Amino acid sequence: MTTPVCTSASAVAAPARQTRPYPSFSSYVRARQPVLLRTARSLTANPSDAEDLLQTALAKTYVAWERIEDQRALDGYVRRALLNTRTSQWRKRKVDEFVCEELPEPEPVPGGDDPAERQALHDAMWRAIGKLPARQRAMVVLRYYEDLSEAQTAEVLGVSVGTVKSAVSRALGKLREDPELGLVR
């Protein structure tokens, strides 16, 4: 038979004391940052904003670090700080739209930098380049679109530099005479 043994309250309380799983704030951040960053990213669309949001929430947690008694609730505390901070940011967002009588239209740029004209020129140029013989077309593309030197173009195609110079010269002459490019100019 066993006899019950009475223990003092201090002996019972000693094993029940909770040890802190994170001895310092920095060890907590190192251990939990990836998880908390995923939470912050779910609250914002921009990864940079998520990092800023987490940094702000961690700063608030650092201020309250000594007051947090239950270390098991740290993640919940930081998540609540993330949510509260994001809500505050959302409420304070700046509205850049103003009601006005007339819609502001941009002034036309002198020189006619019209996107439609640029696209028409681009399309006409590629159609004209497509009419060139394959060898000349390759040399023009390498020289002017890939921005290779004459020596680099010759090396890529396995020809001499003089061949590149003469073929590109003939190709540019054909492009200058192309009627479709004359209409766009």
Helices and strands as residue ranges (DSSP letters): H 9-16, H 25-43, H 47-63, G 65-67, G 71-73, H 74-91, H 115-131, H 134-140, I 141-145, H 150-157, H 161-177, H 179-184
